[in-house]
């Protein structure tokens, strides 16, 4: 049974966090113009989980209001998890205005999770200007940041960064090798093809499978 907008609105005022969470989840069926004013009611909720859901929802229910709200949260929120949610939601918006704030968050935020979300979001924006930031992220000490940067370089089709990502072909972390195999499928070059043929023989089946799929993609695109 789906709830009406009025029912969702009153349920968002409930003292029960479970009620508020169910109400937020019910917004999936509601058009963005009607959903965003309701999402705003719980952006400062006492429950971090509800706030996180609300911020994430702003990336999916897109109106003109969402972008400035998310930027404000990214730049001013004290909780790093919520800042990371805002960065991720900005990636979903695919609004090119988010490029500079996301780059700033990547360079300046003190928490790796926010920087990880910013790197992923930069990939989602598919803006080639992100290349230098993402190449720098490859030098990060956090493996998840390396993974995000490799994937994002693939998303922006940064063929001129192939040499930089290929150094991860022998990474001890199989997820890094898998991200590399997936990214190379978006980076058509001779080096990508020979690296994928090497990774196709990887001992990890997920890496080998990702390499096969990327090779097929590159061959199709060439043909």
Kinemage of the C-alpha trace (Angstrom):
@kinemage 1
@onewidth
@group {chain A} dominant
@subgroup {mainchain}
@vectorlist {calphas} color= white
{ca unk a 1} P 0.000 0.000 0.000
{ca unk a 2} L 1.554 3.296 -1.036
{ca unk a 3} L 1.201 6.319 1.224
{ca unk a 4} L -0.183 9.660 0.044
{ca unk a 5} L 1.976 12.787 0.183
{ca unk a 6} L 0.011 14.028 3.229
{ca unk a 7} L 0.472 10.702 5.018
{ca unk a 8} L 4.203 10.707 4.320
{ca unk a 9} L 4.459 14.311 5.499
{ca unk a 10} L 2.784 13.582 8.825
{ca unk a 11} L 4.790 10.376 9.265
{ca unk a 12} L 8.012 12.392 8.825
{ca unk a 13} L 6.925 14.352 11.920
{ca unk a 14} L 6.524 11.166 13.958
{ca unk a 15} L 8.599 10.780 17.123
{ca unk a 16} L 9.469 7.265 16.020
{ca unk a 17} L 12.635 7.151 13.916
{ca unk a 18} L 11.336 3.932 12.351
{ca unk a 19} L 8.219 5.778 11.130
{ca unk a 20} L 10.339 8.569 9.693
{ca unk a 21} L 12.587 6.055 7.946
{ca unk a 22} L 9.621 4.252 6.384
{ca unk a 23} L 8.194 7.606 5.266
{ca unk a 24} L 11.499 8.540 3.607
{ca unk a 25} L 11.621 5.180 1.837
{ca unk a 26} L 8.049 5.761 0.594
{ca unk a 27} L 9.232 8.850 -1.303
{ca unk a 28} L 10.639 6.573 -4.022
{ca unk a 29} L 7.250 6.606 -5.731
{ca unk a 30} L 6.740 10.381 -5.345
{ca unk a 31} L 7.711 12.878 -8.111
{ca unk a 32} L 10.818 14.960 -7.322
{ca unk a 33} L 8.911 18.287 -7.045
{ca unk a 34} L 6.741 16.831 -4.278
{ca unk a 35} L 9.466 14.745 -2.655
{ca unk a 36} L 12.167 17.397 -2.133
{ca unk a 37} L 10.153 19.617 0.282
{ca unk a 38} L 9.476 16.488 2.354
{ca unk a 39} L 13.118 15.380 2.256
{ca unk a 40} L 14.110 18.835 3.554
{ca unk a 41} L 12.033 18.231 6.698
{ca unk a 42} L 14.486 15.571 7.897
{ca unk a 43} L 17.823 16.935 6.645
{ca unk a 44} L 18.648 17.901 10.238
{ca unk a 45} L 17.073 14.860 11.860
{ca unk a 46} L 18.499 13.680 15.184
{ca unk a 47} L 19.084 10.249 13.603
{ca unk a 48} L 22.256 10.159 11.480
{ca unk a 49} L 20.843 7.232 9.500
{ca unk a 50} L 17.774 9.258 8.502
{ca unk a 51} L 19.903 12.280 7.613
{ca unk a 52} L 22.103 10.030 5.491
{ca unk a 53} L 19.041 8.632 3.670
{ca unk a 54} L 17.687 12.158 3.130
{ca unk a 55} L 20.954 13.483 1.682
{ca unk a 56} L 21.236 10.466 -0.606
{ca unk a 57} L 17.621 10.991 -1.738
{ca unk a 58} L 18.481 14.525 -2.909
{ca unk a 59} L 20.801 12.968 -5.493
{ca unk a 60} L 17.967 10.859 -6.868
{ca unk a 61} L 15.024 13.297 -6.640
{ca unk a 62} L 16.467 16.073 -8.732
{ca unk a 63} L 15.100 19.615 -8.660
{ca unk a 64} L 16.862 23.004 -8.867
{ca unk a 65} L 16.961 23.105 -5.051
{ca unk a 66} L 19.054 19.951 -4.634
{ca unk a 67} L 22.379 21.278 -5.884
{ca unk a 68} L 22.759 24.270 -3.503
{ca unk a 69} L 21.538 22.196 -0.537
{ca unk a 70} L 24.086 19.440 -1.224
{ca unk a 71} L 26.926 21.923 -1.725
{ca unk a 72} L 26.079 23.559 1.591
{ca unk a 73} L 26.145 20.169 3.347
{ca unk a 74} L 29.422 19.156 1.674
{ca unk a 75} L 31.118 22.384 2.749
{ca unk a 76} L 29.626 22.917 6.221
{ca unk a 77} L 28.495 19.618 7.756
{ca unk a 78} L 30.448 18.434 10.807
{ca unk a 79} L 29.755 14.710 10.386
{ca unk a 80} L 32.119 13.185 7.810
{ca unk a 81} L 29.628 10.448 6.873
{ca unk a 82} L 27.019 13.025 5.894
{ca unk a 83} L 29.633 15.029 3.946
{ca unk a 84} L 30.517 11.829 2.094
{ca unk a 85} L 26.808 11.245 1.342
{ca unk a 86} L 26.550 14.783 -0.057
{ca unk a 87} L 29.577 14.215 -2.315
{ca unk a 88} L 28.063 10.973 -3.570
{ca unk a 89} L 24.680 12.600 -4.183
{ca unk a 90} L 26.354 15.380 -6.189
{ca unk a 91} L 27.777 12.672 -8.440
{ca unk a 92} L 24.252 11.321 -9.020
{ca unk a 93} L 23.040 14.799 -9.940
{ca unk a 94} L 25.655 14.885 -12.728
{ca unk a 95} L 25.622 18.693 -12.460
{ca unk a 96} L 28.878 19.983 -13.904
{ca unk a 97} L 28.847 22.912 -11.434
{ca unk a 98} L 29.824 20.368 -8.768
{ca unk a 99} L 33.269 19.880 -10.327
{ca unk a 100} L 35.105 22.597 -8.351
{ca unk a 101} L 33.466 21.848 -4.959
{ca unk a 102} L 34.208 18.124 -5.379
{ca unk a 103} L 37.838 18.825 -6.285
{ca unk a 104} L 38.092 21.055 -3.201
{ca unk a 105} L 36.576 18.322 -1.040
{ca unk a 106} L 39.036 15.821 -2.440
{ca unk a 107} L 42.062 18.006 -1.685
{ca unk a 108} L 40.944 19.619 1.559
{ca unk a 109} L 38.681 17.222 3.458
{ca unk a 110} L 40.486 15.494 6.299
{ca unk a 111} L 38.459 12.271 6.093
{ca unk a 112} L 39.286 9.560 3.559
{ca unk a 113} L 35.620 8.560 3.169
{ca unk a 114} L 34.698 12.053 1.929
{ca unk a 115} L 37.667 12.059 -0.434
{ca unk a 116} L 36.652 8.596 -1.664
{ca unk a 117} L 33.088 9.805 -2.357
{ca unk a 118} L 34.425 12.921 -4.082
{ca unk a 119} L 36.637 10.803 -6.372
{ca unk a 120} L 33.731 8.508 -7.275
{ca unk a 121} L 31.481 11.530 -7.892
{ca unk a 122} L 34.107 13.141 -10.148
{ca unk a 123} L 33.968 9.977 -12.224
{ca unk a 124} L 30.169 10.199 -12.363
{ca unk a 125} L 30.407 13.775 -13.668
{ca unk a 126} L 32.472 12.401 -16.588
{ca unk a 127} L 34.383 15.703 -16.768
{ca unk a 128} L 37.858 15.216 -18.312
{ca unk a 129} L 39.189 18.090 -16.160
{ca unk a 130} L 39.192 15.624 -13.242
{ca unk a 131} L 42.150 13.745 -14.734
{ca unk a 132} L 44.937 15.423 -12.720
{ca unk a 133} L 43.058 15.136 -9.421
{ca unk a 134} L 42.363 11.450 -10.020
{ca unk a 135} L 45.946 10.695 -11.080
{ca unk a 136} L 47.100 12.299 -7.842
{ca unk a 137} L 44.599 10.108 -5.947
{ca unk a 138} L 46.425 7.045 -7.298
{ca unk a 139} L 49.251 7.914 -4.881
{ca unk a 140} L 46.933 7.781 -1.888
{ca unk a 141} L 47.820 5.501 1.005
{ca unk a 142} L 44.212 4.251 1.224
{ca unk a 143} L 43.615 1.361 -1.164
{ca unk a 144} L 39.911 2.256 -1.543
{ca unk a 145} L 40.940 5.694 -2.796
{ca unk a 146} L 43.195 4.066 -5.374
{ca unk a 147} L 40.261 1.882 -6.449
{ca unk a 148} L 37.958 4.904 -6.749
{ca unk a 149} L 40.532 6.864 -8.741
{ca unk a 150} L 41.175 4.003 -11.187
{ca unk a 151} L 37.434 3.500 -11.754
{ca unk a 152} L 36.843 7.248 -12.176
{ca unk a 153} L 39.713 7.596 -14.676
{ca unk a 154} L 37.935 4.920 -16.689
{ca unk a 155} L 34.635 6.808 -16.390
{ca unk a 156} L 36.188 9.981 -17.825
{ca unk a 157} L 37.952 7.900 -20.517
{ca unk a 158} L 41.364 9.313 -19.601
{ca unk a 159} L 43.348 7.402 -22.228
{ca unk a 160} L 46.366 9.612 -21.522
{ca unk a 161} L 46.478 8.221 -17.967
{ca unk a 162} L 46.907 4.582 -19.061
{ca unk a 163} L 50.580 4.521 -18.019
{ca unk a 164} L 49.688 5.769 -14.539
{ca unk a 165} L 46.985 3.138 -13.933
{ca unk a 166} L 48.972 0.241 -15.405
{ca unk a 167} L 51.316 0.244 -12.440
{ca unk a 168} L 48.437 -1.396 -10.520
{ca unk a 169} L 48.353 -4.455 -12.816
{ca unk a 170} L 50.302 -6.414 -10.200
{ca unk a 171} L 48.606 -4.946 -7.135
{ca unk a 172} L 48.246 -7.406 -4.268
{ca unk a 173} L 44.608 -6.321 -3.873
{ca unk a 174} L 42.424 -8.200 -6.377
{ca unk a 175} L 39.736 -5.486 -6.208
{ca unk a 176} L 42.294 -2.950 -7.426
{ca unk a 177} L 43.154 -5.283 -10.322
{ca unk a 178} L 39.443 -5.735 -11.089
{ca unk a 179} L 38.841 -1.943 -11.099
{ca unk a 180} L 41.833 -1.629 -13.423
{ca unk a 181} L 40.458 -4.260 -15.805
{ca unk a 182} L 37.070 -2.505 -15.874
{ca unk a 183} L 38.622 0.941 -16.385
{ca unk a 184} L 40.848 -0.205 -19.250
{ca unk a 185} L 37.699 -1.120 -21.173
{ca unk a 186} L 37.040 2.642 -21.441
{ca unk a 187} L 40.627 3.522 -22.368
{ca unk a 188} L 41.225 2.244 -25.905
{ca unk a 189} L 44.952 1.893 -26.617
{ca unk a 190} L 47.489 -0.787 -27.523
{ca unk a 191} L 48.793 -0.729 -23.944
{ca unk a 192} L 45.278 -1.300 -22.572
{ca unk a 193} L 44.779 -4.309 -24.820
{ca unk a 194} L 48.090 -5.950 -23.910
{ca unk a 195} L 47.466 -5.266 -20.185
{ca unk a 196} L 43.996 -6.816 -20.437
{ca unk a 197} L 45.429 -9.912 -22.125
{ca unk a 198} L 47.811 -10.191 -19.179
{ca unk a 199} L 45.013 -9.655 -16.622
{ca unk a 200} L 42.807 -12.180 -18.425
{ca unk a 201} L 45.125 -14.866 -16.996
{ca unk a 202} L 44.753 -13.487 -13.439
{ca unk a 203} L 44.391 -16.076 -10.688
{ca unk a 204} L 41.284 -14.274 -9.398
{ca unk a 205} L 38.202 -15.223 -11.474
{ca unk a 206} L 36.564 -11.795 -11.016
{ca unk a 207} L 39.645 -10.044 -12.417
{ca unk a 208} L 39.901 -12.510 -15.322
{ca unk a 209} L 36.193 -12.093 -16.142
{ca unk a 210} L 36.364 -8.266 -15.991
{ca unk a 211} L 39.396 -8.376 -18.297
{ca unk a 212} L 37.580 -10.581 -20.828
{ca unk a 213} L 34.565 -8.244 -20.868
{ca unk a 214} L 36.766 -5.162 -21.319
{ca unk a 215} L 38.710 -6.817 -24.139
{ca unk a 216} L 35.454 -7.702 -25.907
{ca unk a 217} L 34.259 -4.115 -25.466
{ca unk a 218} L 37.454 -2.645 -26.933
{ca unk a 219} L 37.337 -5.066 -29.882
{ca unk a 220} L 33.668 -4.200 -30.512
{ca unk a 221} L 34.401 -0.462 -30.359
{ca unk a 222} L 37.288 -0.886 -32.792
{ca unk a 223} L 35.122 -2.902 -35.168
